[in-house]
């Protein structure tokens, strides 16, 4: 693996499902003290320390001053996502960072997945030897509403969201056993080539804004994969053997589960 690998960490969102907490959820503690929301060892700092050596960009928006303060002792480039317009919007915000670094390979991860093993990041990056982009997958007992990887001949053909695969015949649903963890590796020059295409093709998503369903433009990393596959670029994948490894911390129940898991891992 290259000695240096760039990393982009998405930490811009509000975390609206974390009821009762108004801060940036990536700053929530893995070691609770006064409550689940008050403690030490923030999720984000643990995550950053797990990443490979190399330049790091932090995508910020919600409570960005607190995020900057918590990470000010680290060598971090901050990229502001002007509006919260999807995971693809976060990568578009990182374009100036990608244009200035010299690393050939890049990891893209969310800011609320603290338990990715450093060896898993290595596997992701090494898989770029044969692929333009690589997706981390996992096999949960319950697929819930995760996106699933549709694979043919060891290549990912697309990521299909739940709202589409839920209508597949039962046998096809069962066969699609690998879910998208939302963590990726990509060749930097390939990303830069496809970001203008992503920027030109927003999706219209209807969201509840002030009690009214309103159409808004959003961008998604999964669309990058679609563009690459159409151009016959190889998109690969790896699979985590442990479904807790890519767990995201979306709500208080997940936070408390993560805090218990971290305590066990320390022991």
N, C-alpha and C positions, 0 to 999 in steps of 0.2 A: 504494500500500500504506500501511496505517496506520504512523504514525511509530514506534509501539511495538508489538511483538508478544511475547506471553508464550511462554515455552518450558518444556517439561517434559522432563527428561532422565532416563531410566531407568538407574540405576547401582547397583542393589541386589543383583544376582545373584552367585552364586559363580563362575560360569564354569568349571564342572566339567570341560569338555573341554580346558582349558588344563593338560594334564598336567605335573606338576612345579612348578606355581606355585600358591601358596595365598592370595595376596593378591587384591585386587579388580582384575580384568583391565583395567578402564578406566584404571588408573594405569600400565599397561605402557608402555614407551618407544617412540616412533616413531624415535628415534635411539639404537640400541644401542651399548653400550660394552663392558663386561666380558663380557656375554652378551646373548642376545635379550631376557632378562628384566630386565637391568640397563642403565640408560642415562638419557637425558633426553628432554624434550619429551613428557610423558604424553599418551596418546590423548585423555583427557577434556578436558584444557586446550585442546588444539588444536580439538576439537569445539566447545567452548563459544565460542571466539573466532570460529568460523565462523557462529554463529547471529545472527539479526537483533537489533538493539537492543531492550531491553525486559526486564521482570522474568523471572527464571529460577528454576525449582524443580528441585532435584536429589533424586531418589528414592534413599534410602540404606538399607542393611541390612548386607550382608557387608563386614567391615572398614571400617565407616562412619567410624571415627575417622581412618583414613588418608585417606579421601576428603575428609573435612572439612578436614583439615590441608592437603592439596594445593590446596584451593580457597578457603582462608580469606581470601586477598587479593581475592577476587571478591565482587561483590554477589549472593549466592546465598541462596535460601530452601531449607532442608533439610526434606524430608518423609520420615519413617521409614516404611517398609513393614514392619509388625509381623512378618509371616511372608511367606515367598516363595511367593505364591499367584497367579502369573501376571502378564501384562502389564496385564490389567484391574485386578488388585489394586494395581499400581503407580499407576494413574490414580486409583483410589479413595483411595489415600494422599495424593494431591495435591488432594483436594477442598477442604480449608481454604485452600490457596493460591489456587485458582480463585475461591473465594468472596470473597477480600479484594482481588484485583487489579482494575483498571479496564479493562484491554485487552479489546477485543472479540474478538480472534483469538488462536489458540494453536497452537503447533507441539508435536508429541509425537515424540520421537526416542529411540533407544537410545544408550547411552553408549559403544558400541564401533564406531560408524560414522563415522570421522573425515574421510572424503573427500567429504562432501556439499558441493557448491559453494554459496556464499552465494546465487547467483542461483537455484539450485533451490529454496531455502527461499522466496525471493520469489515464484517461480511457484506454489508450493503455496498460499501465503497469498492471492495474487491470485485463484486459482481459487475461493476461498470467496465471491467476489462472486456466484457462481451456484449455490453448493452449501453444504449444512450441514456437510459433512465432505469432505476430499480425501485420497486415498491416493497415495503415491509408488509407482510401478511401475517395473519394468525388464525387459528382454528378454535373458535369459542364453542363451548357446549351449546349455547343458545346464540344464534346469529342476530337476534333482536332486529334492529333496523340498520345494521351496518351495510355499507356498500360491499359488494363481493367482486372478486377478481375472476374474470372470464379468461381462461387460459387455453392455448392451443400450441402444442409442440414446444413447451417450456417458455413460450412468450405470452405476455399479457396482451390480450386483444382489446380489452376495455375494462373499466370499473363500472359496474351496474349498481345504481342506487336502489334502496329498498322499495321505493315507490314504483319501480319497474319490475324488479325480480319477484315481488310478492304475488304478481299475476302469472308467473311461470307455472307450468305443470309441476306437481309435487316431486316427480323424479328428477327434473332438472334443478329444482331448488336444492334438493339433497346433494346433487353432484357438485354444486357450487359451494364448496366447503371452506374456502379461504377468504377471509374478510380483510378489508383494507384497514391498516392501522393508522393511516394518515401520516406516515413517515417515509421519506424518499431520499434517494441519492441521484444525482444527475451530473453529467458533464457540463462544466460551466459554459463553454462555447455553444453547446446545444441549447441550454436554457436561454442564452442571450439571443440566439437565432429565433426562438419561438415566442419570446415575450412580446414582441410587437404584434404577432398574430393573435396572441391571447388578448392584448389590449384592444384590438379591433373587433373582438367578437364577444361582447358581454352577453350574459344571459339575463332575461327579465324574470325576476322573482317577486311574488306578491307577499308582502309582509304587513303585519298588523302594526300600524304606526298611529298612535293616539286614537286607538279604537277603530281605525279605518284601514281596510285592506288596500295597500298602495303598491303599485309596480315600481321596483327599483332595479338598477343594473348591478349585477354581481359577476365575479370572475372566480373560476375554480381551477385548482391544480389538476384535477382529473381531466379537464379539457386539454391541457398540455399533452397528456398521454394520448388522447384521441388524435390530436394533430400529428404527433410523432408516428403513431401506428399507421395512419393514412399515408404517410411518406415512407413507409416500410422501414422505419428505424426500429431496432430491437428494444423492447421494453421488458425487463426481467423482473424477478421477484425472489424474495427469501421468505421463509416461514419461521416464526417464533414457535418454539415447542411449549412455551408457557404463556397462557392467555392473560396472566396478570402483568407480564412484562410491558405490553403496550397500553395498559389501562390508563384512560384519561380521567382527570378529576373534575367532573362536571357539576356535582351537587354535594351536599353535606354528607350523604351516605357514602359516596365514593371517597370523599376526603377522609372520613373516619376509617374506612377500609384501608386507604393508603397509609394513614398514620400507624395503624396496627401492623401492616405489612412492613413498614420501615423499622418499627421496633423489633420485629422478629429478625429482619435481615441484619440489624446491628448486633443482635445477640448471637 
